[in-house]
Amino acid sequence: MLLPELGEALGIGMQINNDVYDLYNSLEQTGKDAIGEDITNGKKTLMVIHSIYKGKSKAKVERLKELISLKTKDPLLINEAINIMQENGSIDYASK
C-alpha cells in the first residue's frame, strides 16, 4: 500500500469512528453541539447506509429515512434513529 492510500484509509477510518462516537458521547467529549448531530444535519453516515440496505424491517428503514430527512433536534427522535441503527446491527458494523 502506498503512503497516499494509507493516509486515505486512515482518514476514512477516523471519520467512521467519529460518526459512531457522535451517537453516544457528550459535548465535552465530541466537541459537537449535541449528541446525534449527524442525524440533526441529515448526514448519511456508514451506519445510516448500512441500516437502509441491511434493515430487517422495511417500515423501520423507511422511518429511519424519514428521521434523517427531518434534520431534527428532538432528542426522542434522535434516539429513535439510533435505536433503529442498533437493531439493524449498523453501529456494531461501523465500529468493526
N, C-alpha and C positions, 0 to 999 in steps of 0.2 A: 504494500500500500504506500502510495506516495504521500508526502507531507501535506499537500493541499487536501487530499481525500481524507486523511486522518483528521485534519482540522475541521472539515465539514461534518464528518461523522460525530466528532466530539461536540460540535455546536448543536447538532440535531438532538443528540442525547441529552445535553444540558437543557434544551428548550422543553423536551418532553418531561424531564424531571421537574422543571419549573411549573409546567402545567398541572402536574399531579400535586405538587406542593401547594399550589394556589387553591386547591379544593379544601384543604384541611387546616391550614395554618393561619395564625393571626397576623394582623397588620405589622406587629413588631418583627415577626419572623420573615414575612414576604416582602415588605416594603410597598405593598399594593394597598389600594384604598379599602378593599373588603375581600372577605373570603368569597371565592367563586367569581372573581372579577372577569375571568374569561367568559363565563356564562353571561354575565351582565353586558359584556361587549359583543356577545353573539359570535364568539370565535369558534370555529370548527376545529377543535384540537384532535389529536390522535384518538383520545378517549371517545369523543363525540362520533367521529367517523367509524371507529370500531363498533360502537354501540348501534349505530344505524345499520351497518352491514351484518352484524352478528347478533342483533337483538332477537330475543326469544319470542317476544310478543309484538305483533305489528302495531297494536294500539299504543303500547309504551314507546315504540320507536317514533310513531307519529307525535306522541305527546312530547318527547324529547326535542324533536324538530321544532315544535311549537314553542317550547320553553326557550330554546336557543334564539329563535327569531324574535321573541318578546323583548330581549335585552333588559330583563327585569332586574330590579334591585331588591325585590321582595325575598327575604331570607327563606321563607317557606317554599317558594317556587324554585329557588336556587337549590335547596336541599332536595326537593323532588327530582330535579335534574340529576343531581349527584347520586341519589338512590337508584335511579334508572340505570345509570352507568355502572354502578356497583353490581346490580342484579345481573347485568349482561357480562360481567367479568372484565369490563373495559378498563377499569382503573388498575386492576391487577396486571392486565395485559400491558398497559403502558409502563407500569412500574418495572416489569421484567425487561 
